[in-house]
Structures are given as C-alpha cells and as structure tokens.
Amino acid sequence: MSRTPPFFRRTALPVYACLALTALTGCSDASPAKSDAAPRSAESPATTGTPAPDPGTASPPPSASAKSASPPVRVSIPSLGINSAVMRLGLNPDGTVEVPPADKGMTTGWYTGGSVPGQPGPAVLIGHNDTRFGRAVFHDLKKITKGADISVRDDRGSEIHFEVTGRETASKKAFPTARVYGQTKARALRLITCDGSFDAAGHPVDNLIVYAERK
C-alpha cells in the first residue's frame, strides 16, 4: 500500500516547520488521521511566535494528465492582498509532508503528491500563519469569504481561477483527510494553515482549511 502524505506538526528540531519543512513557529499544520493510508504530520519546532501547522494526508496519486500539466509558480488572493510565489513540497524521509522553511514564511508551498492546480482532483497549497520571523503568507486566510477569487499562475504564464466554496476549522487530532485529499472529479483547490488556540507546549491545536473549485 502506498503511503499518503501527512500534515505538518511541530517538533523540537529545526528540521520541520509550520507547513512541513524547516523549523519555525508559524502556523500551517494539518495532521492526518492515524491510518496506514494517511501520511503522518510533521510539527514545526517551538522557537518563537506562534506554532506551525502540518500538511494534509491521504492524497491520491497524480493522474497522467496532472503529471504533464504545468506546475504552479504563483498564487494570489486579491480580496486578502495575498500575492505569493509557490515552492514545491514533497515528503520528508519519515513520510511527513514538507513545509516551507521559516525564512520563507511569505512563500506558499504546493504538495506535489496531489494534483496540479486546475487538473481533476485535489490540489493542495500550504502556507504558514506565522513564523518566528513574524506574520506569514496565510496570516489573514481566516478572513476569506465564500465566492472569493483565488488565482494560480503556472510556469507557462497561464492563470487559473478558483472560487472559494467554503472553509472549516478542524482539530489536528481529527483532520478531515477524506474531504481534503480524497479523490474527486472536480478541479479542486485546498489551502491549509494553522488556526485556533495553543496547547500547553505552545502548538496550535487546529487547522484552517479553505475549499475552492475551478471557475
């Protein structure tokens, strides 16, 4: 059985970050359900500021068309003033999803194990809420409204527009893996960051998930 990616968690080591890659204190974690089919989450280290989230889990393998599609290089959400470069995120050696490093808090990450934005299936973009360097790219994501436009530009210069259909805050202990990473014929987009209060260790306990579909 192939392993699916997990959401970011925070660890005491600077190798993981709030979205899944290096140490940071921002929020961007989406822990997956505990099962053989779902990836584990990688927490970001407790350094300073708010904690980071973990990326999602249970993503289906990319389709043939997705593999030949152009990867995203930029995402913008005009209503929130977000205009960010997009970096690629894979899996860490332990099976957790990578996250942007703390010093790239204003950069969004695309999980390459999912779909390419605009192709059938769920495309997942992960971003920090905050890092030890301050506010990060998805700090204001909680203000997004239904119907908002999200634009993704690929490496060929084409822009794909998505419309927000909903959002939810979910506990990292009960991450909605099927809704986020489950197979779908829709050309779907998911944005993930951290949310909610902090636990005794200073880690955010929830994830904020935004759902959108291609226009």
N, C-alpha and C positions, 0 to 999 in steps of 0.2 A: 504494500500500500504506500502511495507517495505521501510525503508529509506536506501539509499546507502551512503557510506562514503564520506566525503568532503576532500579537500586538506588543508594542513596546512596554516594558516595565522599567523601573529604576533600579539600579544596583549601586553598590558602594564603589564600583570601579568606574573609571572614566572611559571605559570602552563602550558603554551604552549611553544613549541619550534619550531624550523625551520623544521620540518618534522612532527611534530604533537605531542608533549607530554609535555616537560617542557620548562622553559624559556631558550632562547638562542638567539644568534644574528647571527647565521649562516643561510645559505640559503637552503631551502628544502621545498618549498611551492608550491602546485598545486591546485589552487582554482577551484571548480567545477562550472558548470553552475547553475544559480539560478532556481531551479525547485523542485517540491515535490519529484521527484525521485532521485535527486542528493544530496549527503551529503554536509554539509557546511564545509568550511575550517577553520582551527584554526591557527591563526597567532602566531608567537613566539614573545615574548616581546622584546622591544627595550632596550638592555642593552649596549653591546659594540660590536664593529666589524660590520660585515655585517649582514643583516637581514636573517631570515629563511623562507623557503617555506612551503606551505600547501599541504597535500596529496590529491590524486585524488578523483573522485566520480563515482557514478553510476556503481558499480560493481555487477555482477550477483551473486546469491547465489552459494556457492561451490557445486559441483556435489557429488554424493555418493562416487565416486572413489577418489575424491580430499580429502574428509573427512577422508578416510582411508589411504591416502598417507603419507609419511614421511615428516615432516616439514623441511625447510632449516635451517642450522646452520652456514653456511659459504658461502661467495661469493668472487670470485677472478676475476680480470680482468688483466691478465698478461701484456698486452700492456701499461697499465697505472700504473702498480705497486700497484694495489689495492688488498688487501687480508684482508677481514673484517669478523668479527663474525656477525651473524644475530640474532636480537632480534624480538620478536613478538609485533605487534601493533594492537590494536583494535580501539574502538571508545570511545571518552570521553562522559561524561554524557549529554553534549549538542549536541551530534551527530557528532562532528568533529572527524577526524581521529587522532589518537595519533601519536606522533613523538618521536624519541629517545631523552632522556634528554641531555641538553647542555654538561654535563660532559662525555657523551658517543658519542661525535661527530665523533669518528672514527669507530662507530658501525652502520651497516646498519639495517633498520627495514623492516620486511615483514608484509604487511597488511593481516591479517588473514581472512578478509571478502571476499577476492578474491580467486583465485586458488592457489594451491600448485605448485611451480615451477616444470615443467615437465609434469603436468597434463593439459588436454584440458582447454582452457580459459586463461584469462589474469592474470598472477601473478605479483604483484606489490611490488617492493623494493624501499624504500625511504631513502635518505641519505642527510645529511647536506653538504652544500658547505663550510660554515664557521660557527663558533660559537664564543661566547665571549672568548673561550679558544684558538682560532686560527683556522688554516686550518682544514677542516674536511674531512671525507672519500670520498665524491664526488667532492672535490675541482677541480680536473682535468677532470671531466667527459666530459666537453665540447671538450676535445681533442680526444675523442673516434672516431674511423673511421668505416665505413661500412665494414662488414666482420670480425670485431674483435671478439675474443672469450670471452665468459663470462661463468665461471664455477660456479655451485651451488652445494654444498655438503649437503646431508640430514643427519638426525640424525642416519641413519643406516650406514653411511660412503660411500654411493654411490654418484658418481659425475655425474651431468647432464650438458651437454654443450649446450650453445646457441650461435647463430651467430647474430651479430648486422645487422639489415636490414635498419635502418635509425634513424634519430633523428630530433627533431624540438624544437624551442623555441616558447613558446606561452604565451600570456598575461594572467595573473591570472584572468583578467576580462572576458576572453573568452577561458577558459580552454576546450580542446578537449575531453570532457568526454566520448563521444561515442567511439572515437579511442582508448582511454586508458583503459576504464573499460567495454566497450561494449562486449557482448558475441561473442565468436569466437570458431571455432572448432580447431584452431591452438593451439599448446602448446606454448603460448606466454609469454614473459617476458617484463616488463616495469621498467625502472629505472627513478626515478624522483628526481630532486633537484631544487634549485632556480637559477635564471640567470638574466641577464640584468642590467639595471641601477636602481637607487633607487628613490623612491618618496620623497616628502617633509618631510615625517616622518622618512625617512631612511629605508624603507622597499623595498625589491627587487620587481620589478613590473612584472617579468616574471618567467616562469618555463622552465627548460630544461627537455625534455623527450627523453629517448632512447628506441627504439623498437628493440626487438630481438625475434628469434624463435628457438625452439629446433632443434639441428642438427640431 
